[in-house]
């Protein structure tokens, strides 16, 4: 279905996003990936989270998580090595979530000083009474980093992770550029256009029932890991994200999401992941490797939006769960 054939007024708002389509595999340190080895010079300190962490009593060993996944089971939880909180054991090494090269990902923004490689990290523990998370973004020049005399063979890691979904499954990427359009709520689009979109959605449900297409789920913003384009605001409603340093409206660098598709966004499933004899969400096949390939979760299955400043990429990024 052509979005602009239904709503021609959307043409000026069209933007490109690159869907990453992660799938379990064996990426290398010089590949774009989710959950694979980072391109990291051996003589450079690994990023650590120095903030106090939420007290933990049990967790999962990374090697046991990997073994359980391979066997199709669930790892056994273990008590922490000592009775103290995780924070009392000192700084915690960040977990590498993803790295993206501009040479692989169309539309990936340029970083400070011409950086063309971005690496995303997350602290494996929670912070404060609201169980907040801490993220870290590292920009690099790929060619310069690849010339390092030695690369880090294995990053430091904590003995236990609080949740199984803290450990990313190594995934190779299959980038695909698609058109995307703004989330239709509040003042993201003209009120008259949002009213037309709402009326069209209602008409589709009346005609097609539970498998009816909708603007938010099927026509505007794809699910899953993606670079650029528009953010989705399903949980929070639209937000204004300005740079804390210069007040410039920030732009979406990337979105990380636990699920590549669900019942509401099944229309975005690739054709190779569909059963041609079935319709709607029943046609999706492939199980966990297709629907949740990275095994990660963000919040309570929200989208993690990473925003950067277009005026100065060196300004601090902002992280929004929506």
C-alpha positions in Angstrom: 0.0 0.0 0.0 1.3 3.4 -1.0 1.1 5.7 2.0 1.1 8.9 0.0 -1.6 7.5 -2.4 -3.9 7.5 0.7 -2.5 10.7 2.3 -0.8 12.9 -0.4 -0.2 15.6 2.3 2.4 13.3 3.8 4.9 13.8 0.9 6.7 16.8 2.5 7.2 14.8 5.7 8.7 11.8 4.1 12.1 10.6 5.6 14.3 7.6 5.1 15.1 5.1 7.8 17.4 2.1 7.5 16.0 -1.1 9.1 18.9 -3.2 10.4 17.1 -6.6 10.4 19.4 -8.3 12.9 19.6 -12.1 12.7 21.6 -14.5 14.9 25.1 -15.1 13.3 28.8 -14.7 13.9 29.8 -11.1 13.2 33.4 -10.0 13.6 35.0 -6.9 15.1 35.1 -5.2 11.7 31.4 -5.8 11.0 28.4 -3.8 11.8 26.4 -5.9 14.2 24.3 -6.2 17.4 25.9 -8.2 20.2 29.1 -9.0 18.4 32.8 -8.2 19.3 33.6 -4.5 19.4 36.4 -2.9 17.3 38.4 -1.8 20.4 42.1 -1.1 20.7 43.7 -3.3 23.3 45.5 -0.4 25.0 42.3 1.7 25.4 40.3 1.3 28.7 37.0 -0.3 28.4 34.1 1.9 29.5 33.0 1.5 33.1 29.9 2.6 34.9 31.0 4.3 38.1 27.6 5.1 39.6 26.1 3.2 42.5 24.0 0.3 41.3 20.7 -1.2 42.6 21.2 -4.0 45.1 21.0 -7.5 43.5 20.6 -10.9 45.2 20.8 -13.3 42.2 21.6 -13.3 38.5 22.6 -15.4 35.5 26.1 -16.3 34.3 26.8 -15.2 30.7 28.2 -18.6 29.7 25.1 -20.3 31.1 22.8 -17.9 29.3 24.6 -18.8 26.0 24.4 -22.6 26.7 20.7 -22.4 27.6 19.8 -20.5 24.4 21.7 -23.0 22.3 19.7 -25.8 24.0 16.4 -23.9 23.7 16.0 -23.7 27.4 16.3 -21.2 30.3 19.4 -20.6 32.4 19.5 -21.2 36.1 19.8 -18.2 38.4 22.5 -18.1 40.9 23.1 -16.1 44.1 25.6 -13.2 43.9 29.2 -14.2 44.9 28.9 -12.0 48.0 26.0 -10.7 50.0 26.9 -7.1 49.2 25.1 -5.1 46.5 26.5 -5.1 43.0 27.4 -1.5 43.4 29.7 -2.2 46.4 31.9 -4.4 44.2 33.2 -1.3 42.4 32.7 0.0 38.8 30.8 -2.2 36.4 31.9 -2.8 32.8 29.4 -1.7 30.2 28.0 -4.4 28.0 28.5 -3.7 24.2 25.2 -3.8 22.5 25.9 -2.7 18.9 28.4 -1.1 16.5 27.5 0.5 13.2 29.8 1.6 10.4 28.7 4.3 8.0 30.1 2.2 5.1 27.4 -0.5 5.9 24.4 1.6 7.1 22.8 4.1 4.7 21.8 7.2 6.4 23.9 6.8 9.6 24.8 10.3 10.8 28.4 11.5 10.9 29.9 11.8 14.4 32.3 14.4 15.8 35.5 15.1 13.8 34.2 12.9 10.9 33.7 9.8 13.0 32.1 7.0 10.9 31.7 4.2 13.5 29.4 4.4 16.5 29.3 1.9 19.3 26.5 1.6 21.8 26.8 0.2 25.4 24.6 -0.3 28.4 25.3 -0.8 32.1 24.1 -4.3 33.0 22.7 -3.0 36.3 19.9 -0.7 37.3 20.2 2.6 39.2 18.0 4.2 41.8 14.5 3.5 43.0 13.1 3.7 39.5 15.5 1.1 38.1 16.9 3.5 35.6 19.5 2.4 33.0 22.7 4.0 31.9 24.0 4.0 28.3 27.2 5.0 26.7 27.9 6.1 23.1 31.4 5.9 21.6 32.3 7.5 18.2 35.4 6.5 16.2 37.1 6.9 12.9 36.9 3.3 11.5 40.1 3.4 9.4 42.2 4.8 12.2 40.8 2.2 14.7 41.3 -0.7 12.3 45.0 0.2 12.2 45.5 -0.3 15.9 48.5 -2.5 16.7 46.4 -4.9 18.8 42.6 -5.2 19.3 41.0 -6.2 22.5 40.4 -10.0 22.5 37.7 -10.1 25.2 36.2 -7.2 27.1 35.8 -7.3 30.9 32.5 -8.6 32.1 30.6 -9.0 35.4 30.3 -12.6 36.7 26.5 -12.4 36.8 23.8 -10.5 34.9 20.6 -9.5 36.7 18.4 -10.6 33.8 18.9 -13.0 30.9 17.9 -10.3 28.4 21.0 -8.2 29.5 23.2 -10.4 27.2 22.7 -9.6 23.5 22.7 -12.5 21.0 25.4 -11.9 18.4 23.6 -10.8 15.2 24.6 -9.9 11.7 22.7 -7.1 10.0 20.7 -6.9 6.7 20.2 -3.2 6.1 17.1 -2.1 4.2 16.1 1.5 3.4 12.4 2.4 3.7 10.3 5.6 3.7 8.9 6.6 7.1 6.4 9.2 8.2 5.8 11.1 11.5 3.9 9.5 14.5 0.4 11.0 14.1 -0.4 12.6 17.5 -0.5 16.0 19.1 1.2 18.5 16.8 3.5 16.1 14.9 1.3 16.7 11.8 -1.4 19.2 11.0 -4.6 18.6 13.0 -6.7 18.1 9.9 -4.4 15.4 8.6 -4.3 13.6 11.9 -8.1 13.7 11.9 -8.2 12.1 8.4 -5.7 9.4 9.5 -7.9 8.6 12.6 -11.0 8.3 10.4 -9.2 6.1 7.9 -8.0 3.8 10.7 -11.6 3.5 12.0 -12.8 2.6 8.5 -10.2 0.0 8.0 -11.2 -1.8 11.3 -14.8 -1.7 10.3 -14.0 -3.3 7.0 -11.2 -5.7 7.8 -11.5 -6.5 11.5 -8.5 -7.4 13.6 -6.0 -7.7 10.7 -6.9 -4.2 9.5 -3.9 -2.0 8.6 -3.4 1.2 10.6 -1.3 4.2 10.0 0.8 4.0 13.2 1.5 0.2 13.0 1.6 -0.4 9.3 2.3 2.8 7.3 4.4 5.2 9.3 7.3 3.8 11.4 8.7 0.2 11.1 9.4 -1.8 14.3 12.8 -3.1 15.3 16.3 -1.8 15.2 16.6 1.1 12.7 18.8 4.2 11.9 17.4 7.6 11.2 13.9 8.5 10.3 11.2 9.3 12.9 10.8 8.0 16.5 7.7 6.2 17.6 5.9 7.5 20.7 3.6 4.6 21.6 4.3 4.7 25.3 4.9 8.3 26.1 3.3 10.4 23.4 5.4 12.8 21.3 8.2 14.6 23.2 10.4 17.6 22.3 14.1 16.5 22.6 16.5 19.4 22.7 20.2 19.4 23.2 21.2 20.1 26.8 24.2 22.1 25.6 22.8 24.4 22.9 19.0 23.8 22.9 19.1 22.7 19.3 16.3 20.2 18.4 18.0 16.9 18.4 17.7 14.3 15.6 17.2 10.5 15.9 20.4 8.6 15.5 19.1 5.1 16.0 16.3 3.1 17.7 16.9 -0.2 19.5 14.0 -2.5 20.2 13.6 -5.9 21.6 11.1 -7.2 19.1 11.4 -6.9 15.3 7.7 -7.4 14.9 4.6 -8.2 17.0 0.9 -8.6 16.5 0.4 -4.9 15.7 3.3 -4.5 13.3 3.2 -7.9 11.5 2.9 -6.2 8.1 6.5 -5.1 8.3 7.7 -8.7 8.4 10.0 -9.6 5.4 8.5 -11.8 2.8 11.0 -14.6 3.5 9.6 -14.7 7.1 6.0 -15.2 6.0 3.9 -18.3 5.1 2.3 -17.4 1.8 -0.7 -19.6 2.6 -1.6 -17.6 5.7 -2.8 -14.0 6.2 -2.1 -11.3 8.8 -0.1 -12.0 11.9 -0.7 -15.8 11.6 1.6 -15.7 8.5 4.8 -14.8 10.5 7.1 -17.7 10.9 10.6 -18.3 12.2 10.1 -18.0 15.9 12.5 -16.2 18.3 15.4 -15.8 15.8 13.0 -13.7 13.7 10.7 -12.0 16.2 13.3 -11.4 18.9 16.7 -12.1 17.4 18.9 -9.9 19.7 17.2 -11.3 22.9 17.5 -7.8 24.4 14.8 -5.8 26.2 14.6 -2.1 26.7 12.4 -1.0 29.6 9.1 -2.9 29.6 9.5 -3.7 25.9 9.8 -0.1 24.8 11.8 1.5 22.1 15.2 3.0 23.0 15.7 6.2 21.0 19.2 7.7 20.8 19.2 11.4 19.9 22.2 13.4 18.8 22.7 17.1 18.3 22.9 18.1 14.5 24.6 21.4 15.4 27.5 19.7 17.2 27.8 15.8 17.2 30.2 16.1 20.1 27.4 17.3 22.4 26.1 14.6 24.8 23.4 12.3 23.3 20.1 11.8 24.9 18.3 8.5 25.6 14.6 8.2 25.5 12.4 5.1 26.2 9.1 5.5 24.4 
